[in-house]
């Protein structure tokens, strides 16, 4: 299983609508932030490829999302 955290920056005034859309996506966790990033989500997927698909095809296509930063877990 792959785990990733995605920091999301939204356009001004779009925080709430992006947050509401993220909540409807069935992600592991969705939390609002203030400051440089507007939200952080936790993704649990079967592979890092699936994480990438979720970020690129689902999160980054939400109206109002202007940037994402994906932090992935690793195993030693």
Secondary structure, DSSP 8 states (H G I E B T S, - for coil): -EEEEEEEEE-TT-HHHHHHHHHTTT-SEEEE--SS-SEEEEEEESSHHHHHHIIIIIITTSTTEEEEEEEE----
